Amino acid sequence: MTPPKPNLTLELLLLLVLATLWGASYTFIRVGVETIPPITFIAARTLIAGGLLLVVMRVRGLKLPRDGTTWRKFLFQAGLNSVVPFTLIAWAERTVDAGLTTILNSTSPIFVFLLTALITRHEALTARKLFGVVAGITGIGLIVGIEALGGLGHELAAQLAIVAATVCYAGAAIFGKTFKGLDPLLPAAGSMLCGAAILIPASLIVEQPWTLAPSTDSILALLGLAVFSTALAFTIYFRLLHTLGSIGTTSQAYMRVPIGVAIGVVFLGESLSAGAWAGLLCVIAGVAAMTIPARTA
């Protein structure tokens, strides 16, 4: 018996929610690392998120698997999806603007596309998905503007760290499909707990968190990041990997920039240029091209 097809409207709505949650994460990180160093900040992020997911699992009557094979996969996923990229981005955002971080990090679908084409070949690499990659990147360039890319070349090490984090996310999107058949909460919680197990000792050794005096803003940013942009977001993320595929799921990266622009317009009184509106249309076209399945005869 074949499983029922997912509700495409619901999956695209969840994609928008995921883009919003992760789009907000750059602001949370920027505020958080002002008074909390990167490793400690990310260790707390993964610990809080993992603990919250365990509570949700208990309410739903779910239990984590006990076999070593699955936990090794959780550990590998943690490295690709939290330990390495979270820490690199947190470190980089101490010097790199959140906007530039968003631009660099939005290229994850391109790396998924390339990794899929060169290595796994588990998804059909159609001309439409290639169009989606090009349209999305074009849209981001139009929204942010050429002048925003002037920062490239400065703080080169931090910018390369963000690119490295983006490659990790691409690998995580592909490897995450190996959890098919598991409730999305299980790999989300398992990978967060594995990440915390790695990062907490590193934090204690390197940054001595008991000596810190974090601000209220940084603590609130940490809680927002852990609860909404991590625990909730990763639950949605693992679901979408199975319903929209790795390229479709990572296409939410294109939506982070227009969402960030919209937040600026509503809450900060910023205005959109004609180029930004054109870019927004390109982003929507790119996301649609990469996520809406082709009709079959």
N, C-alpha and C positions, 0 to 999 in steps of 0.2 A: 504494500500500500504506500503510495507516494505521499509525502508530507504536503499540507496545504501551502499554496503560494502566499508569501507575505503581502500584507496590505501596503501597496506602494505609497499611498498618501501618508499613512502613519509613519513609514520608514523615512520618507523625505522630511516630515515634520520633526522626527527625532534627529535627523541629520542637522537641521537648523538649530535645535536645542543644543546639540553637541558643539556646534560651531560657536554658539553664544557662550556656553560654559567655558570652552577653551579660549575663546577670544578674550574673555574677562581675566583669564589666568595671567596674562602678561602684566596687567595692572596690579593684580594681587602680588605677583612676584616682585615687581618694581618697588612697591611700598614695603613689602615684607623684608627684603634684603637690606633696607636702609639701616636696620638695627639688629637684624639676625643674620649671621653669616650663612653662606650657601648650604654647606653640608648639613648643619643643624636645622636649617629651615626646611630642607627637603626630607630629612629624617623624620621630623615632626609631621610633615605633610603625609608621608607614606604610612606612618604609625597611626595617625588619627583616621585617615581614610580606611586603612585596613581594619581597624577596630570597629568603625561604623558599619562597614560591610559585613563583618561578623555578626553584629547585632541584627542587621536586616536578614541575614541568612538564618539566624536562629528563629526569628519571627516566622519566616517562610518554611521552617522545618528542613532546611538544607544543611548538609554536612560536607566539610572539606574531604577530598579523597585522602586515602592513607598510603597509597602505593608510591614507591620511590620514583617511578618513571614520570608520573604526573607532576610530582614536586620538582623534579629536575627541569621539566618544561616550564613550570611556574618561575623557577629561579632564572632560567635563560630569558624568559619573557620580561622579568623584572629588570634585568640588565639592559635590554633593548628599549623598554618602554618607560622606565622610571629612574633607576639608579643613575645611569650614564646621562641620558638627555635632560632629566630634571635638574641634575646638579650642574651640568654644563650651562644650561640656560640661566639658572639662578646666579651662577658666577658671572656670566657674560652681562647680565642686566644690571650689574653694579656700575658698568661704564657705558653700555650700549642702550640707546633709547628703545622704549617698548615698541614704537612704530617700526623701527628698522629690524628689531627682532621678529616682529610679525611678518615682515616682508621675507626675510631669510627663511623663517620656519614654514612659510606657506608653500615652499617648494617640495614638500614631502610627497605629493602625488607624482611629481616628475621622477623622483627616486624610486617610488613604487613601480612606476611604469617601466623604468630602465631595468630595475632588478627583476621584474617579472619577465621582461623581454629577453634578458640575458641569462637568467638562472632558472627560475621556477617554471615559467610558462604555464601557470595554472589558470590564467584568465585569458580570454581572447583579446588580442591587442588590435582592436579595430581602428579604422580611420576616424570613427566618431570619437573614440576615447583620446586619440591623438589630438583631434580638434579641441576636445575639452581641456587638455593640458595647455595648448597654445592660447585658447580664449581666456582661460583663467589667469595665466601669467600676464597677458596683455591687459586684462581688466585691472589687475593689481598695479601695473605700471601707470595706467591712466588715473586711478584713484589717488595714489600716493604722489605722483608727479615725479618728473625727472630730477628735480632739485633735491628730493628726499634721498635719492641714491647717492648724493654727493658725500654722504658719510662713509661710503665704502672706501676702504683703504686706511682709514683711521681705526685705531683699536683693532688691528687686524687679527690678533690672537683671539679676542673675544668673538669677533664675527665668524672666524673659522670654527670656533667651539659651537656656535649656533648651527652652522652648516652640518657639523658632525652629529649634533643632536638630531637634526632633521633626517639624516641618513639612518640613524638608529630607529626613529619613528617609522620610517618606511619598512625597515626590516621587521619591526614589531608587528606592523599591519599584515605582513605576509605570514609570519610565523604564527600570529594569533589565530589564523584559520585552522591550525591543528587542534584547537580546542573544540571543534565542532562536535556537538552531541552533549557538551557540558552546559549547564545553566550559566548564563553570562556572569552571574555573581561569583562563581567559583574561580575562574581565572583572574577576575578583577581583584578579589580578596586575596587569593593565593599569591599573586605577583606583588601586591602592595605589602603583604606581610614579609615576603622574601626581601623586598627592597628595604624595609625597615630593619630587618635583621642584619643587613650589610651596612646600612648607613649609620645606625645608632652607634656601634662601636667606633666607626670612623669619626663621627662627630665628637665622641668623648675624648678620643686621642688627639685629634687635630685642633678642635675649636674650643674645647672645655666649656660647654654651654652653661655650667653653673656660675660662670663669671660674668655672664651677659646681663644686660638690663634693657630688654626690648621695650619699645614704645607700645602704647595701646593700639595705634594704627597698624603696626607690624603684626601684633597678635591677632587683631581682627582680620587682617589680610590673610594670615596663615589659616585661620578657621574657615574663611570663605573659600580659599583655594582647596583645602582638604575636603570639605564637605561637598561643595558644589562642583568645583572644577576638577575634582579627582574621583571621589567615591561615586557620585551620581554620573559623572561624565564617563568613567570607565565601564560602568555597567551598560550604558547606552552603546559605547564603543564596541564592546565584544558582541553585542547583539547585531549591530550593523555590519560587522565583518562577515557574518553569515548570511545576512539578507541582501546587502548591496555589494559585497565583495571588498577586497582591500583597496583597489583603486577608487571605487565609488565612495568608500568610507573616508579615505584621506582627502577626497575632494572638498570636504568641509573646510580644509585649510584656506581655500579661496574665499570662503564666506566670512572668515574672521575679520578681514580688513573692512569690507562694507559695514559689518556690524559695529566695528570700532568707530567708523566714521559717523554712523547713526547715533551712537552713544554721545559722541562729541557734539553733534548738532543739537540733541535733545537736552543734555545736561550741562554742556559747556558753552553753548551759544555759537558754536562753529558753523561755517557755511560750506556748502558743496559747490565746487566749480563745475562748469559744463563737462570738463574732462572726467571729473569724478562720477558724474551721472552716467556718462558713456561707459566708464569702467565698470560700474555696477551692473549694467546690462550685459557686458562681456562675462562677468563673473557668473551671473545667473545662467547664461547660455552654456558656459563651461561646465557648471555643476550639473545642469540638465543633461548635457551630452554624455557625461560620465556616469550618471546614476540611473537614468531611465532606460530600462532594458529595451533592446530592439524587438520589434514585432516579428513574430514567427508566422510563417504561412500556415 
